[in-house]
Amino acid sequence: MMAETAYIKLVPGSDKETVTLEEVKELFAYYKEITSKTGSQLAWNYENRAFPYEIKETDDSGGRWMYLQSASDGYHLILIGIDQEKAFDESQNERIQTYIQITLPETSTFGDKGKANEFCKFLAKKLKGELHLFNQRVMYYYPRK
């Protein structure tokens, strides 16, 4: 599989203008919590299936990126980073826009892609962001005029 990238952009309609890697980790902790509750309702160990990854961060990441690594069969690796870019509104006013980048390296599996799509939608919904999926489609999770 070729490396692929999706983006969650924090636009003026989003809940926040910026997000930190720690906040993304907290959102993943919340995701694990709610999926484990679903699992207990179903009397099934769903938590490990819903989030089959360990969150890892290297010393040189500078709090700007982390990766999700899995030892489970069918899953391998998802990279997650936070950065900023220049963006323009309808009036051509320039502003700085924060985004979360989710990258599937060449070693990622189709299982990783499915999970990455799930995580993208979850994060975009929680942050009320603009989701640019791996297939170039855009989903809007913020109130639009």
C-alpha positions as CSV (number, residue, x, y, z in Angstrom):
1,M,0.0,0.0,0.0
2,M,1.3,3.5,-0.8
3,A,1.6,6.1,1.9
4,E,-1.7,8.0,2.4
5,T,-2.7,11.1,4.4
6,A,-5.9,12.5,5.9
7,Y,-6.3,15.9,7.6
8,I,-8.6,17.3,10.3
9,K,-8.5,21.1,9.9
10,L,-9.6,23.4,12.7
11,V,-11.6,26.0,10.9
12,P,-13.4,29.1,12.2
13,G,-16.5,27.1,12.9
14,S,-14.6,24.5,15.0
15,D,-14.8,24.4,18.8
16,K,-11.1,25.3,19.2
17,E,-8.6,27.1,17.0
18,T,-5.7,24.9,18.1
19,V,-5.2,21.5,19.6
20,T,-2.2,19.8,21.3
21,L,-0.9,16.3,21.0
22,E,-1.9,15.8,24.7
23,E,-5.5,16.8,23.9
24,V,-5.5,14.2,21.0
25,K,-4.2,11.6,23.4
26,E,-7.0,12.5,25.8
27,L,-9.5,12.1,23.0
28,F,-8.1,8.6,22.3
29,A,-8.3,7.8,26.0
30,Y,-12.0,8.9,25.9
31,Y,-12.5,6.7,22.7
32,K,-11.1,3.7,24.5
33,E,-13.3,4.4,27.5
34,I,-16.5,4.6,25.5
35,T,-15.7,1.5,23.4
36,S,-14.9,-0.5,26.6
37,K,-18.4,0.5,27.9
38,T,-19.9,-0.7,24.7
39,G,-18.0,-3.9,25.1
40,S,-19.2,-4.5,28.7
41,Q,-22.8,-3.9,27.5
42,L,-22.3,-6.5,24.9
43,A,-20.4,-8.8,27.3
44,W,-17.5,-8.8,24.8
45,N,-13.9,-7.6,25.1
46,Y,-14.5,-4.9,22.4
47,E,-11.9,-2.4,23.8
48,N,-8.9,-4.2,22.4
49,R,-10.6,-4.6,19.0
50,A,-11.8,-1.0,18.9
51,F,-8.3,0.4,19.7
52,P,-5.7,-2.3,19.0
53,Y,-2.8,0.2,19.3
54,E,-0.3,1.5,21.8
55,I,0.3,5.2,21.7
56,K,4.0,5.9,21.4
57,E,6.0,9.1,21.2
58,T,9.7,9.5,20.5
59,D,12.0,12.0,22.3
60,D,12.6,13.9,19.1
61,S,8.9,14.4,18.4
62,G,8.8,17.7,20.3
63,G,5.2,17.2,21.2
64,R,4.3,17.5,17.6
65,W,3.8,13.9,16.5
66,M,3.2,10.4,17.8
67,Y,2.4,7.0,16.4
68,L,-0.1,4.2,17.1
69,Q,1.6,0.8,16.9
70,S,-0.1,-2.5,17.1
71,A,1.0,-6.0,17.8
72,S,-2.4,-7.3,16.8
73,D,-2.9,-9.4,13.7
74,G,-4.0,-7.3,10.7
75,Y,-2.8,-4.0,12.2
76,H,0.6,-2.3,12.2
77,L,1.1,1.5,12.3
78,I,-0.6,4.9,12.1
79,L,1.3,8.2,12.4
80,I,-0.4,11.3,13.9
81,G,1.0,14.8,13.8
82,I,-0.1,18.4,14.5
83,D,1.0,21.4,12.5
84,Q,-0.2,24.7,11.3
85,E,-0.7,26.2,7.8
86,K,-1.8,29.5,6.3
87,A,-5.4,29.6,5.2
88,F,-7.7,32.2,3.7
89,D,-11.3,33.0,4.4
90,E,-13.9,34.1,1.8
91,S,-12.7,37.7,2.1
92,Q,-9.1,36.6,1.4
93,N,-8.0,37.4,5.0
94,E,-5.1,35.3,5.9
95,R,-5.1,33.3,9.2
96,I,-3.1,30.5,10.8
97,Q,-5.0,27.2,10.8
98,T,-4.1,24.2,13.0
99,Y,-4.6,20.7,11.6
100,I,-4.1,17.1,12.6
101,Q,-2.4,14.9,10.0
102,I,-3.0,11.2,10.0
103,T,-0.6,9.3,7.9
104,L,-0.6,5.6,6.9
105,P,3.0,4.7,5.9
106,E,3.6,2.1,3.2
107,T,3.8,-0.7,5.9
108,S,0.3,0.0,7.1
109,T,-2.4,-2.6,6.5
110,F,-6.0,-2.3,5.3
111,G,-7.0,-2.8,8.9
112,D,-5.0,0.3,9.8
113,K,-6.8,2.2,7.1
114,G,-10.2,1.2,8.4
115,K,-9.2,2.2,12.0
116,A,-7.6,5.5,10.7
117,N,-10.9,6.4,9.0
118,E,-12.8,5.6,12.2
119,F,-10.4,7.7,14.3
120,C,-10.5,10.6,11.8
121,K,-14.3,10.8,12.0
122,F,-14.2,10.5,15.8
123,L,-11.6,13.3,16.2
124,A,-13.3,15.5,13.5
125,K,-16.7,15.1,15.2
126,K,-15.3,15.9,18.7
127,L,-13.3,18.9,17.5
128,K,-16.0,20.0,15.0
129,G,-13.4,20.1,12.3
130,E,-13.2,19.8,8.5
131,L,-12.1,16.2,7.6
132,H,-10.1,15.6,4.4
133,L,-10.3,11.9,4.0
134,F,-7.7,9.6,2.4
135,N,-9.8,9.4,-0.8
136,Q,-9.7,13.3,-1.0
137,R,-13.4,13.7,0.0
138,V,-14.2,16.3,2.6
139,M,-16.6,15.9,5.5
140,Y,-17.8,18.9,7.5
141,Y,-18.3,18.5,11.2
142,Y,-18.8,22.1,12.1
143,P,-22.0,24.3,11.8
144,R,-22.1,25.7,8.3
145,K,-24.0,28.8,7.1
